[in-house]
């Protein structure tokens, strides 16, 4: 049996916790489940300690964000010689059979570094709404589905990290998540880095999981105009396909200024103000962003 290291990052997760963890109660002894809690203020810690003694629980004193919390688990997985790592959201549910389908798919297709199941909504009545956008260009899959000749795996350029299976060689080569992303964008950046190294990201239609977020209110702290513009900027300047270009980081300042001027000329002061704030934050974190972008080109980037 393969050594599978399951990592779940939690933050105020009590609503989903029982459904998320219950499928692992009788997991193989070679599997390890680690929960990294990001300073929950509800009953997440108490529920895990009382009902799920098989879970290794690591408590962060503050919210470190999705990527940095996962990096703690990835580091432990390397130290404890995991063969596969499964990243799972706190509001996601997958059973052991579907995890084994992902492992089988990787063994048959070892050039894939990230394998994702089909992503359903919480009650399995439809595909997850955002997931539909990730696979909308997979015309071959839907054609194959009609003809009853579905392939084992379909290549995509991105799938969100709600449920990722990765072989340990992915972690050794690609490393962890970039610390410039606190929440959202870190999985986009990771997929860019996987493709930079010539490896693939795939959807495994024989495997499925539920992502119970259909009725969750959007977090305005991460989805306002400023956050979206800044995240888009970070993704651009952290893409390993681009960072080697001469004066790439410096030219970004000029492009931001040009955007500010463009929106001022059309009296769109709201967007102009957003880009002013993006420019200020980029200037403040310039050295940090540039250093971490180049760090992504190292083996085991962002991990010790």
BELRA-V671384 format. One record per residue. RES is the residue in three letters. NEAR is the number of other C-alpha atoms within 8 Angstrom. Layout:
res:RES near:NEAR
res:RES near:NEAR
This chain:
res:UNK near:4
res:UNK near:7
res:UNK near:11
res:UNK near:12
res:UNK near:14
res:UNK near:12
res:UNK near:15
res:UNK near:13
res:UNK near:14
res:UNK near:13
res:UNK near:11
res:UNK near:10
res:UNK near:12
res:UNK near:10
res:UNK near:6
res:UNK near:10
res:UNK near:11
res:UNK near:8
res:UNK near:8
res:UNK near:12
res:UNK near:9
res:UNK near:7
res:UNK near:12
res:UNK near:8
res:UNK near:8
res:UNK near:5
res:UNK near:8
res:UNK near:6
res:UNK near:5
res:UNK near:8
res:UNK near:11
res:UNK near:11
res:UNK near:11
res:UNK near:13
res:UNK near:12
res:UNK near:16
res:UNK near:14
res:UNK near:15
res:UNK near:10
res:UNK near:12
res:UNK near:7
res:UNK near:8
res:UNK near:9
res:UNK near:14
res:UNK near:9
res:UNK near:7
res:UNK near:10
res:UNK near:11
res:UNK near:8
res:UNK near:7
res:UNK near:6
res:UNK near:10
res:UNK near:8
res:UNK near:6
res:UNK near:10
res:UNK near:9
res:UNK near:9
res:UNK near:8
res:UNK near:8
res:UNK near:10
res:UNK near:6
res:UNK near:6
res:UNK near:8
res:UNK near:10
res:UNK near:9
res:UNK near:10
res:UNK near:15
res:UNK near:12
res:UNK near:13
res:UNK near:15
res:UNK near:12
res:UNK near:9
res:UNK near:11
res:UNK near:13
res:UNK near:10
res:UNK near:8
res:UNK near:11
res:UNK near:11
res:UNK near:7
res:UNK near:6
res:UNK near:7
res:UNK near:12
res:UNK near:10
res:UNK near:13
res:UNK near:16
res:UNK near:12
res:UNK near:13
res:UNK near:13
res:UNK near:11
res:UNK near:11
res:UNK near:11
res:UNK near:15
res:UNK near:11
res:UNK near:11
res:UNK near:9
res:UNK near:9
res:UNK near:6
res:UNK near:13
res:UNK near:11
res:UNK near:8
res:UNK near:11
res:UNK near:14
res:UNK near:10
res:UNK near:8
res:UNK near:11
res:UNK near:12
res:UNK near:7
res:UNK near:6
res:UNK near:7
res:UNK near:7
res:UNK near:7
res:UNK near:11
res:UNK near:12
res:UNK near:11
res:UNK near:14
res:UNK near:14
res:UNK near:15
res:UNK near:12
res:UNK near:11
res:UNK near:14
res:UNK near:15
res:UNK near:11
res:UNK near:7
res:UNK near:8
res:UNK near:7
res:UNK near:6
res:UNK near:11
res:UNK near:11
res:UNK near:8
res:UNK near:6
res:UNK near:11
res:UNK near:9
res:UNK near:7
res:UNK near:10
res:UNK near:8
res:UNK near:7
res:UNK near:5
res:UNK near:9
res:UNK near:7
res:UNK near:6
res:UNK near:10
res:UNK near:8
res:UNK near:8
res:UNK near:11
res:UNK near:9
res:UNK near:7
res:UNK near:7
res:UNK near:6
res:UNK near:7
res:UNK near:9
res:UNK near:8
res:UNK near:8
res:UNK near:9
res:UNK near:10
res:UNK near:8
res:UNK near:12
res:UNK near:9
res:UNK near:8
res:UNK near:11
res:UNK near:8
res:UNK near:9
res:UNK near:9
res:UNK near:13
res:UNK near:13
res:UNK near:14
res:UNK near:12
res:UNK near:12
res:UNK near:11
res:UNK near:6
res:UNK near:10
res:UNK near:13
res:UNK near:10
res:UNK near:10
res:UNK near:15
res:UNK near:13
res:UNK near:13
res:UNK near:14
res:UNK near:13
res:UNK near:9
res:UNK near:8
res:UNK near:11
res:UNK near:11
res:UNK near:9
res:UNK near:9
res:UNK near:9
res:UNK near:12
res:UNK near:11
res:UNK near:11
res:UNK near:13
res:UNK near:11
res:UNK near:11
res:UNK near:11
res:UNK near:12
res:UNK near:13
res:UNK near:11
res:UNK near:9
res:UNK near:6
res:UNK near:6
res:UNK near:10
res:UNK near:13
res:UNK near:17
res:UNK near:12
res:UNK near:12
res:UNK near:16
res:UNK near:11
res:UNK near:9
res:UNK near:12
res:UNK near:12
res:UNK near:14
res:UNK near:13
res:UNK near:14
res:UNK near:11
res:UNK near:8
res:UNK near:9
res:UNK near:5
res:UNK near:5
res:UNK near:4
res:UNK near:5
res:UNK near:6
res:UNK near:6
res:UNK near:6
res:UNK near:9
res:UNK near:9
res:UNK near:8
res:UNK near:8
res:UNK near:10
res:UNK near:10
res:UNK near:10
res:UNK near:11
res:UNK near:9
res:UNK near:11
res:UNK near:8
res:UNK near:8
res:UNK near:11
res:UNK near:11
res:UNK near:8
res:UNK near:13
res:UNK near:13
res:UNK near:12
res:UNK near:13
res:UNK near:6
res:UNK near:10
res:UNK near:12
res:UNK near:7
res:UNK near:6
res:UNK near:4
res:UNK near:6
res:UNK near:11
res:UNK near:9
res:UNK near:7
res:UNK near:8
res:UNK near:8
res:UNK near:9
res:UNK near:8
res:UNK near:8
res:UNK near:12
res:UNK near:11
res:UNK near:8
res:UNK near:10
res:UNK near:13
res:UNK near:9
res:UNK near:9
res:UNK near:12
res:UNK near:10
res:UNK near:7
res:UNK near:6
res:UNK near:6
res:UNK near:9
res:UNK near:8
res:UNK near:6
res:UNK near:10
res:UNK near:14
res:UNK near:9
res:UNK near:11
res:UNK near:14
res:UNK near:11
res:UNK near:9
res:UNK near:12
res:UNK near:11
res:UNK near:8
res:UNK near:8
res:UNK near:8
res:UNK near:7
res:UNK near:6
res:UNK near:8
res:UNK near:8
res:UNK near:6
res:UNK near:8
res:UNK near:12
res:UNK near:11
res:UNK near:8
res:UNK near:12
res:UNK near:13
res:UNK near:10
res:UNK near:9
res:UNK near:14
res:UNK near:9
res:UNK near:9
res:UNK near:9
res:UNK near:12
res:UNK near:13
res:UNK near:12
res:UNK near:9
res:UNK near:4
